Amino acid sequence: MFNLKGGNGETVLTSERYTSKQGAHGGIASVKVNAPLDAHYERRTDTGGAPYFVLKAANGEIIGTSEAYSSTGARNTAIEWVRANAPSATTRE
């Protein structure tokens, strides 16, 4: 699995679990391609009422899930951060 971390070091997006390192690298590449596309974000609310989002690939599969946020504004700010920063994010193991 992998995490996309914000400038403050906090996790903004967490991937699914992969069975291989190669699979995880494919997931990272998919995030970089799909992150700029607003239509690939699904805005959701958890059972406790907290907003969060998922990022989907072109085939509709979820490639990342965010943390729960305190407000829809905070969630939307996080989506904009991912859209702007994920495509050029560096990979560290």
Beta strands, then each sheet from edge to edge (+ up, - down):
strand 1: 3-5
strand 2: 11-14
strand 3: 41-45
strand 4: 51-56
strand 5: 62-66
sheet 1: 1+ 2- 5+ 4- 3+
end
